[in-house]
């Protein structure tokens, strides 16, 4: 069975970082990994785009918080549909589209935990406030899973308690 790399990150990650995410996806695919994401905006959708552009959807897994494609953000639903049609795997969650806020948050955090527990390495792209991504990084560190963090943009930092547990790269401008 192939190892799985989780590619996650900030939903607000600027599109200028999409080539970096694509390069990371390519690198791990070339080493025989399958690529997992959470199907969110930003870094996750850039990873999904990279899999589609590289005709490697069959080597991808999306961990969804939602029970159907209509739960995904409207701007990436077509990507998810194309991903599925191209042989990509989706691990569906339990939250119905339009679920109450607390139920949706619980499902999203559960999705992150499941993604982490399925991966042998996690790569996170942090930009601005990335609470969900930091939660995912903390989950991986707590499980002893190697974590690579790209700090994308000026002033982006990693909490001090995580710095020594992660491989950290600074990418201010792409």
C-alpha positions in Angstrom: 0.0 0.0 0.0 1.3 3.5 -0.9 2.1 6.0 1.8 -0.1 9.0 2.0 1.1 12.6 2.3 -1.4 15.1 3.6 -1.3 18.5 1.9 -3.2 21.0 3.9 -3.2 24.7 4.7 -4.8 28.1 4.9 -8.0 28.7 3.0 -6.7 32.2 2.3 -3.5 31.1 0.7 -3.0 33.4 -2.3 -3.1 31.8 -5.8 0.5 32.9 -6.2 1.5 29.9 -4.0 -0.4 27.4 -6.2 2.8 26.5 -8.2 4.6 25.7 -4.9 1.8 23.4 -3.8 1.9 21.8 -7.2 5.7 21.3 -7.0 5.2 19.6 -3.5 2.5 17.4 -4.9 4.7 16.4 -7.9 7.6 15.7 -5.7 5.6 13.3 -3.4 3.9 11.6 -6.4 7.4 11.0 -7.9 8.4 9.3 -4.7 5.4 6.9 -4.8 3.2 8.7 -2.3 -0.6 9.2 -2.7 -1.7 12.8 -1.9 -4.5 13.6 0.5 -6.3 16.9 1.2 -9.3 18.1 3.0 -11.0 19.6 0.0 -11.1 23.2 1.4 -10.3 26.4 -0.4 -6.7 27.6 -0.7 -3.9 25.0 -0.2 -6.3 22.0 -0.3 -7.8 23.1 -3.6 -4.4 23.9 -5.1 -3.4 20.3 -4.2 -6.6 19.0 -5.9 -5.9 21.2 -9.0 -2.3 19.8 -9.1 -3.6 16.2 -9.1 -6.0 17.0 -11.9 -3.5 18.9 -14.0 -1.0 16.1 -13.6 -3.6 13.5 -14.5 -3.0 11.9 -11.1 -6.4 12.0 -9.5 -6.2 8.2 -9.0 -3.3 8.9 -6.6 -5.4 11.3 -4.6 -7.7 11.1 -1.6 -10.0 13.9 -0.4 -11.1 13.6 3.2 -14.5 15.3 3.3 -16.4 16.6 6.3 -19.5 16.5 4.1 -21.8 13.7 3.1 -22.1 15.0 -0.5 -20.3 17.2 -3.0 -22.8 20.0 -2.3 -21.1 20.6 1.1 -17.9 21.7 -0.5 -17.4 25.4 -1.2 -19.2 26.3 -4.4 -16.0 27.5 -6.1 -14.4 24.0 -5.9 -17.4 21.7 -6.4 -16.7 21.2 -10.0 -13.1 20.2 -9.2 -14.3 17.6 -6.7 -16.7 16.2 -9.3 -13.9 16.1 -11.9 -11.6 14.5 -9.3 -14.1 11.8 -8.7 -14.8 11.2 -12.4 -11.0 10.9 -12.9 -10.6 8.1 -10.4 -9.9 10.1 -7.3 -11.1 8.8 -3.9 -13.3 10.7 -1.5 -13.8 9.6 2.1 -17.2 11.1 2.8 -18.0 12.7 6.2 -21.2 12.7 8.1 -22.2 16.4 8.0 -25.0 17.3 5.7 -24.6 20.4 3.5 -26.0 23.4 5.4 -25.5 21.7 8.8 -25.6 23.9 11.9 -22.4 25.7 12.7 -21.3 23.5 15.6 -22.0 20.3 13.7 -20.0 21.6 10.7 -17.0 22.6 12.9 -17.1 19.2 14.6 -17.1 17.5 11.2 -14.3 19.6 9.9 -12.1 18.9 12.9 -13.0 15.2 12.7 -12.0 15.2 9.0 -8.6 16.7 9.9 -8.0 14.0 12.6 -8.9 11.3 10.1 -6.6 12.7 7.5 -3.7 13.0 9.9 -4.2 9.4 11.2 -4.1 8.1 7.6 -0.9 9.9 6.6 2.7 9.2 7.1 3.7 12.8 6.6 1.9 16.1 6.6 2.8 19.2 4.6 1.1 22.5 5.7 1.0 25.8 3.9 0.3 28.6 6.5 -0.8 32.0 5.6 -2.5 34.5 7.9 -4.7 33.0 10.5 -4.8 29.3 9.9 -6.4 27.8 13.1 -7.7 24.7 11.3 -4.3 24.1 9.7 -2.5 24.6 13.1 -4.9 22.1 14.6 -4.0 19.6 11.9 -0.2 20.3 12.5 -0.7 19.8 16.2 -2.5 16.5 15.6 0.3 15.2 13.4 3.0 16.3 15.9 1.1 14.6 18.8 1.0 11.4 16.7 4.7 11.6 15.9 4.0 12.1 12.2 6.6 14.2 10.4 5.4 17.7 9.5 6.8 20.1 6.9 5.5 23.6 7.2 5.7 26.4 4.6 5.3 29.8 6.2 3.8 31.7 3.2 4.1 35.5 3.4 5.8 38.1 5.5 5.0 37.9 9.2 3.6 34.4 9.2 4.9 32.4 12.1 4.6 29.0 13.8 3.8 28.8 17.5 7.0 28.3 19.5 5.9 25.0 20.8 5.7 23.6 17.3 8.9 25.0 15.8 11.2 22.2 17.0 8.8 19.5 15.9 8.5 20.6 12.3 10.6 21.2 9.3 10.0 24.9 8.5 10.5 26.8 5.3 9.8 30.5 4.8 8.3 31.5 1.4 7.5 35.2 1.5 7.2 35.8 -2.2 6.5 33.5 -5.0 
